[in-house]
Each structure stands twice: as structure tokens, then as C-alpha cells.
Amino acid sequence: MTDETLIKPDRETKDETKAGSYFVSNYPPFSLWNEKDVDCLPSMLNSPSPGSAPLGLYYHVPFCRKRCHFCYFRVYTDKNSNDIRRYLSATMKELKAYAASSYVNGRKPKFVYFGGGTPSYLSAQQLTDLTNEMKSILPWDEAEEVTFECEPGTLHEKKLEVIKNFGVTRLSLGIENFDDHILAINGRAHRSNAVFRAYEFARQLGFDNINVDLIAGMLEETDENWSNCVDQVIDLSPDCVTIYQMEIPFNTTIFKSMKEKGKLSAPVADWQTKRRWVEEAFGRLESAGYTVTSAYTAVKDPDKTKFIYRDRLWSGADMVGLGVASLGHLGGIHYQNLTHIDQYCDTIESEGPVVRRALLTTDEERFVRELILQWKLGLVRPSYFKEKFGIDVLKRYSEVFEEWSASGDLIIGKDELRLSRTALLRVDSMLHSFFLPQHQDIA
Ligand code: SF4
């Protein structure tokens, strides 16, 4: 059987879903992040504070009740309360070190994001203690948004009250699908009754923004079931709906099983079907009054419902990443922490450096990063890039834009480059046109 190191993702995404990561979540590619650049981080942290430049905080909770078959994160399903206590305390030591650095000291996060894993796996008491301590180290009273990811089956009224009370403004529910059989065969821990219960509690508590996640193309998804999922989402009427197209990275259980069977294509819908499903969902959400605001999201009221974490990150904000395997970005340095929980905790306890790999980016790389990330919004404003980086994107990429316009993928307006809906739905496969020449062949 072909080894995963020999397979490259098929970026065209025209046919079957093959193994690999299609979703472009950062730039330059992770494979370029290295040990050598880790040494740049302490000098950055010792440098003067950049004043009012926006700062965010990402907190990673690596625990889940069960491992989903499509999951590619490092998550732990076997940790006891002592292990969790040890982890939480290690992350607070990590936060203290950032907060004491001259680069971060005195700055207040503009956005906070609890991701995972499953942040809602933590108990109400653990969450209360954790967030009180976080706030005492780095106050968030100026945060414009606090996002918290939840697995519906871990929520109950008391825990949701705690989550609301420590300041969460954007509650994100990982529903993924409404069919219990599909949830079960994809390895999800929750069932649909937990979704309805959690959603109702959350609505009663008055969160500013409730997002629900769906995945188009889970194992055994059908046209009929997908249409039913869209009906159910419209009935729930959340502020924001996020839809991912299923991809099968190499470290998923689905890929392991493909490998055992000698298969290169994943047993999920092909890309055209997944895009058709998202198109159907976006179309029906628009008919229900929603506005599509990126390749993955539709919101009920675009004036009120923002996603500050995404928008700040995609325009180059600093972000401290806390916890095992966390990703951060400070002063133009990308970094990632150690990826094994015991190693992470041991290292923090012995006062060692927990950053495992980093990349000191160039101005040019930061420009490309923002450009490719902002394409995912379906709208790029040339004046933004001219002002911030002094680069005329219309001139630099005239050939690409001519080609995209000719094929109907791009609509060029006054200071706006807008992707057509069909292009938006496959935007991740189009972004490599902007990668610098030295990164073109890097997965
Ligand atoms: S809930 Fe999310 S993080 Fe946890 S196993 Fe499933 S996909 Fe992975």
C-alpha cells in the first residue's frame, strides 16, 4: 500500500475524496516550520510591546469523550481528573510567562477562543476555576468576542450558565449532522436529542451569537439526509451556520482503515457532491434570510453577527496559543507547542520551552498569508493590501485574475475582487496560485 508520505493531496478537488489536507488554514505551509526558528520567539517576547496592535488568546482543551473517525487533532479520551488538573495548571504557568513578557505585558486580548478537542468536556467547576485564573493573569475585560466550542452531549444547564457567566459571547455547537445513525458510524459521541436540549438552554440564556457546525459528506451521508439537516438548521435558526466539506487527513481513523483495505479514495461523497450540498444549504439559508459571509459560513444578521477571531487572525493579529499542540502567531513568528500532553506538562513543570517548531516569516510571506486567508471570505479589497503592504494585487496577479474572470470565477469591481459562488465553494483548491514559487510544491 502507498504510504501517506508518498501521496500528495489532489488540489484540484474535482473527483473522489482522496486522503490528505485540502483546507488551507495557514501560510507558509506547516512543513516549513522548524526547530531553528524557535529561538526567535524569546527575543520577540523580550522586545517592546507593539502598543495597541490587536492581541488574541487561544486556549486549547485536548480532551474529548470519544474520537470521531474523521478527527485529525491530537485528542485524549482516557484522561482522569488528576491528568486534567495537571494540564490546566501547566497552561496557567504558560500564560503567566507570556503575560510577564515585555511584548505582551499591559496588552489586553481583543478576542479569546476556547478550542479543542472539546472545551465543554471540562466540568463547570474546572471552567470556573480556569477562567478566573486566566482573567487574573491576563484580564479580558476588553475582549470584543469570547468563543467557546462545545460538543452538545457535554452540556447541561448549569455548565451553560457558567459558560455564559465567564463571558462567552459566541457559543459554537459541533452538531455536524442530525441523524443518529450517521453520528454513530462517524464516531461522534453525541446524538440529536442532546443538540436540541443544549440549543434550547443556550437560547434561553441569551448568548449573543450561537453558531452551529455541520459537515457535508460524513460517512453514509445522502441527498435526502443532507436536505433534512438543512431543514433542521433552518428550524433552529442560529445566528451563524458553519459548513465544512469533509476531508480525510492522514492521521484519521478513516484513513487508517483505507490503508488497511488498500484504498486511495475515502468512502465519503466526492468533491462535486459535497460542493453541491453546501451550495444547496447556502441557497436555502439565503432564502431563509441568511447572508453567506465566507466559504464556510452564513449568518442571519451580518451587521450584528461577526466572527472577530477569524477576521482578526486573517488580518495578521497577534495571538498567544496556549496548551498542547496550540498554534500561535506573535510579531510575525508562527509557532506551535509540543504535541504530546505528558511532554507538554513535563516541560512546563521543569521550566523548559514548550514551543516545538516556529517560523520567522518575511514581509512577503505575511502579505501572501493574509491574501490567501482573505480569499476565503470571497472578497478581497486591493486597497487594504496597497495600504498595509504597499503591493498592488491587481498588477501582481493580473494573469491569475484574467484567467479567473474569463472562467467566471471572479467578478472585478471598484476596489473589490469577488469570487463567484462556485469558486467560493472550492476556494481552498484555488489558493495555491498565490503561494510563493519556493512553496508551490510543498504540501
Ligand atoms: S469532537 Fe472534535 S476534536 Fe473531539 S474527536 Fe471529534 S472532531 Fe476531534
Residues whose N, C-alpha, C, O or C-beta is under 5 A from the ligand:
A	BS01	SF4	C64 K66 R67 C68 C71 F73 V75 G116 G117 T118
